[in-house]
Amino acid sequence: MTDPYRLAGGPQHSLAHPQHGTAPAAGGGGALRTALWAVLVVSAVGNTVASAAGAAVAVHLACGAVTAACVVALVAHHLRGRR
């Protein structure tokens, strides 16, 4: 019986795509994921700066909404990629 959680192994652990026999396409949403992470970090830092500066509540809400949207998009992107 094979162990699906074993890191070392036979041909099932090759880089070949299991359905097509070729390597998966490069890119695969990597630019989107990078952009989402960048926006998430910028919005989180913006929220921190707004807190230190004593900015209005609207600034905190805007930064929080952008951060939450990025988290949701990253989770959705990850779950879509697993299929």
GISULJO-V480383 format. One record per pair of residues at least 12 apart in sequence whose C-alpha atoms are under 6 Angstrom apart, sorted by the first residue. I is the first residue (numbers start at 1). J is the second residue. Records with the same first field share a line. If there is no record, write none. Layout:
I->J ; J
//
This chain:
36->70
40->67 ; 70
43->63 ; 67
47->60 ; 63
//
